Amino acid sequence: MTEEEKIGGAWEVYLYARDLLAKRMSYGMVAQSMLLIAFSTLAASRSRGDLFIAFFQLVVGGLGVIYSAYQYFMVRNINDHLNYIQEKYLASKDLVFADYLKYRPRQRFSREVRQSMIILVFLSGWVIMVAAAVLLTPA
């Protein structure tokens, strides 16, 4: 296997990981939205003071917290793999890419911050909504 074929294989893995990250972020946002709609629907129907509805609202909120935490760590893991491939292999083997990284050092940081912040905002929102649901549960 030539050096060019090795670099091509690394590029394929890198592009696959970026594509996987984008798809998982999109899927995660859709899943978060569906959980949010379920939570809101249950909150709107709680005016009767039904403990059964309150229980399911807490379950949906708990699922939102768990899914947000899972999504956060999954995105961090894929970003770590992307950074490893990018910095340890591609930058040392592909001179054009190394020059690109030299002039775009903030790209990696801004990508990770954007993705992490979106998920952390969802996580914070879920914690606040679950806390409000607990406080508003009839005794």
Phi, psi and chi 1 to 4 in degrees:
 res  aa     phi    psi   chi1   chi2   chi3   chi4
   1 MET       -  128.4 -179.3  177.0  -88.6      -
   2 THR   -79.5  166.3   66.8      -      -      -
   3 GLU   -63.0  -37.0 -170.0   66.2   29.2      -
   4 GLU   -64.3  -37.8 -170.3  173.2  -62.0      -
   5 GLU   -68.1  -37.2  -71.0  172.3  -20.9      -
   6 LYS   -64.1  -43.8  -71.5  180.0 -173.9  177.1
   7 ILE   -64.4  -40.4  -67.0  172.8      -      -
   8 GLY   -61.0  -40.4      -      -      -      -
   9 GLY   -65.8  -39.6      -      -      -      -
  10 ALA   -65.0  -39.2      -      -      -      -
  11 TRP   -64.0  -39.5  -90.8  109.4      -      -
  12 GLU   -61.8  -44.2  -73.4  179.3   25.2      -
  13 VAL   -63.5  -43.3  170.4      -      -      -
  14 TYR   -62.4  -47.2  178.3   76.8      -      -
  15 LEU   -67.0  -36.1  -65.9  174.8      -      -
  16 TYR   -63.4  -43.6  171.5   76.8      -      -
  17 ALA   -65.0  -39.6      -      -      -      -
  18 ARG   -64.0  -41.9  -81.9 -174.8   40.0 -172.1
  19 ASP   -64.7  -42.0 -174.9   50.4      -      -
  20 LEU   -62.2  -41.8  178.9   65.7      -      -
  21 LEU   -62.8  -44.6  179.3   61.2      -      -
  22 ALA   -62.6  -42.7      -      -      -      -
  23 LYS   -66.1  -41.2  -72.8  178.0 -178.8  176.3
  24 ARG   -68.4  -34.5  -73.2 -168.1  177.4  176.2
  25 MET   -65.2  -43.1  -77.4  -65.6  -66.4      -
  26 SER   -64.1  -46.6  -64.2      -      -      -
  27 TYR   -61.6  -41.4  174.1   79.7      -      -
  28 GLY   -62.6  -39.9      -      -      -      -
  29 MET   -67.2  -36.8  -66.2  -57.7  105.5      -
  30 VAL   -66.6  -44.2  170.2      -      -      -
  31 ALA   -62.8  -42.6      -      -      -      -
  32 GLN   -61.8  -40.9  -66.6  -83.9    6.6      -
  33 SER   -63.7  -42.2  -60.9      -      -      -
  34 MET   -65.8  -40.6  -66.3  -61.7  116.8      -
  35 LEU   -64.3  -39.2  -75.9  170.9      -      -
  36 LEU   -64.6  -40.5 -174.1   59.6      -      -
  37 ILE   -64.3  -43.0  -70.3  169.8      -      -
  38 ALA   -62.0  -43.7      -      -      -      -
  39 PHE   -62.5  -44.4 -172.3   88.3      -      -
  40 SER   -65.7  -39.9  -59.6      -      -      -
  41 THR   -63.2  -43.3  -57.2      -      -      -
  42 LEU   -65.5  -39.1  -71.4  169.1      -      -
  43 ALA   -64.5  -37.8      -      -      -      -
  44 ALA   -69.8  -27.7      -      -      -      -
  45 SER   -93.6    6.2   64.0      -      -      -
  46 ARG   -83.7    3.4  -87.6 -174.8   65.8 -178.3
  47 SER   -63.8  -20.6   59.5      -      -      -
  48 ARG   -78.2  -12.9  -64.0  177.0  -68.9 -148.8
  49 GLY    79.2   26.6      -      -      -      -
  50 ASP   -78.2  123.0 -170.6    2.3      -      -
  51 LEU   -69.6  -27.8  -72.9  177.0      -      -
  52 PHE   -62.8  -44.5 -172.8   70.8      -      -
  53 ILE   -67.2  -39.4  -67.9  174.5      -      -
  54 ALA   -61.8  -39.7      -      -      -      -
  55 PHE   -61.8  -47.8  170.6   74.4      -      -
  56 PHE   -67.3  -30.8  -82.4  108.4      -      -
  57 GLN   -64.5  -41.1 -172.4  179.3   11.6      -
  58 LEU   -67.2  -36.4  -68.4  175.9      -      -
  59 VAL   -64.1  -47.1  168.0      -      -      -
  60 VAL   -63.6  -42.0  169.5      -      -      -
  61 GLY   -62.7  -41.5      -      -      -      -
  62 GLY   -62.5  -40.6      -      -      -      -
  63 LEU   -62.5  -38.2  -73.3  173.0      -      -
  64 GLY   -62.5  -42.9      -      -      -      -
  65 VAL   -63.6  -47.4  169.4      -      -      -
  66 ILE   -63.4  -44.7  -68.9  167.7      -      -
  67 TYR   -65.9  -38.1 -173.1   74.4      -      -
  68 SER   -62.9  -43.5  -66.2      -      -      -
  69 ALA   -64.4  -43.7      -      -      -      -
  70 TYR   -60.5  -46.0  165.2   75.3      -      -
  71 GLN   -63.2  -39.2 -172.3 -179.6   14.5      -
  72 TYR   -60.8  -49.2  175.3   77.1      -      -
  73 PHE   -70.5  -32.5  -71.7  111.1      -      -
  74 MET   -65.5  -44.7 -179.6  -97.8  -46.2      -
  75 VAL   -64.8  -41.6  165.9      -      -      -
  76 ARG   -61.1  -40.0  -68.5  -67.6  -55.1 -100.0
  77 ASN   -64.4  -46.7 -174.5   28.8      -      -
  78 ILE   -65.5  -39.6  -66.9  174.7      -      -
  79 ASN   -62.9  -38.5  -91.4  -36.9      -      -
  80 ASP   -62.6  -41.5  -70.9  -15.3      -      -
  81 HIS   -66.1  -42.0  -76.7   65.2      -      -
  82 LEU   -60.4  -45.0  -81.8  170.2      -      -
  83 ASN   -64.5  -37.8  -67.3  -25.7      -      -
  84 TYR   -64.0  -48.8  178.4   79.8      -      -
  85 ILE   -61.9  -42.2  -66.3  169.7      -      -
  86 GLN   -66.1  -48.8  178.4  177.7  -56.1      -
  87 GLU   -87.9  -37.6  -65.8  168.6   -0.2      -
  88 LYS   -86.9  -28.8  -61.0  -66.4 -176.3 -169.9
  89 TYR  -114.7  -59.7 -168.9   77.1      -      -
  90 LEU   -63.4  -40.7  -70.5  175.7      -      -
  91 ALA   -66.1  -29.8      -      -      -      -
  92 SER   -85.2  -23.0   65.0      -      -      -
  93 LYS  -101.3  -31.8  -56.4  -71.8 -176.1 -174.8
  94 ASP  -109.1  106.0 -170.1  -21.1      -      -
  95 LEU   -66.5  -34.0  -60.8  177.0      -      -
  96 VAL   -64.6  -44.0  174.1      -      -      -
  97 PHE   -66.5  -36.9 -170.8   67.5      -      -
  98 ALA   -61.8  -42.3      -      -      -      -
  99 ASP   -65.1  -39.8  -77.3  -17.4      -      -
 100 TYR   -59.5  -44.4  171.2   75.5      -      -
 101 LEU   -65.7  -33.6  -72.2  179.0      -      -
 102 LYS   -63.5  -37.5 -167.8 -175.6  -44.4  177.9
 103 TYR   -93.7   -6.5  -66.3  107.9      -      -
 104 ARG  -127.8   56.1  -67.7  -69.8  -50.7 -105.5
 105 PRO   -68.9  -24.9   26.6  -33.7      -      -
 106 ARG   -84.9   -9.4  -67.5 -179.1   39.7 -157.9
 107 GLN   -60.3  -47.1  179.3 -169.8   12.1      -
 108 ARG   -60.1  -47.2  170.5 -171.1  151.7 -164.7
 109 PHE   -63.0  -44.7  178.9   72.5      -      -
 110 SER   -67.8  -36.0   65.9      -      -      -
 111 ARG   -62.7  -47.5  179.3 -170.7   72.9 -136.2
 112 GLU   -66.0  -40.3  -70.2  178.0   13.4      -
 113 VAL   -65.4  -44.8  167.2      -      -      -
 114 ARG   -59.4  -49.0  -82.0 -167.0  -43.4  -93.9
 115 GLN   -66.6  -42.5  -68.3  165.4  -17.1      -
 116 SER   -67.7  -40.3  -63.1      -      -      -
 117 MET   -65.7  -39.4  -70.5  -54.4  -66.6      -
 118 ILE   -58.6  -46.4  -69.8  169.4      -      -
 119 ILE   -69.8  -40.4  -62.7  167.2      -      -
 120 LEU   -66.2  -32.3  -69.6  175.2      -      -
 121 VAL   -65.9  -44.1  165.8      -      -      -
 122 PHE   -60.0  -45.6  -93.2  107.5      -      -
 123 LEU   -60.3  -45.2 -179.2   61.1      -      -
 124 SER   -62.3  -42.8  -58.5      -      -      -
 125 GLY   -61.2  -42.1      -      -      -      -
 126 TRP   -63.7  -42.5  -80.1  115.6      -      -
 127 VAL   -61.7  -43.3  168.8      -      -      -
 128 ILE   -64.3  -43.9  -69.0  167.6      -      -
 129 MET   -67.4  -38.2  -71.4 -172.4  -64.0      -
 130 VAL   -66.9  -40.1  168.0      -      -      -
 131 ALA   -61.8  -42.2      -      -      -      -
 132 ALA   -65.3  -38.8      -      -      -      -
 133 ALA   -64.8  -39.0      -      -      -      -
 134 VAL   -66.6  -43.8  167.4      -      -      -
 135 LEU   -66.7  -30.9  -66.7  173.9      -      -
 136 LEU   -92.8    0.6  -63.0  174.4      -      -
 137 THR   -68.9  129.6  -59.4      -      -      -
 138 PRO   -65.7  143.8   16.6  -22.5      -      -
 139 ALA   -79.3      -      -      -      -      -
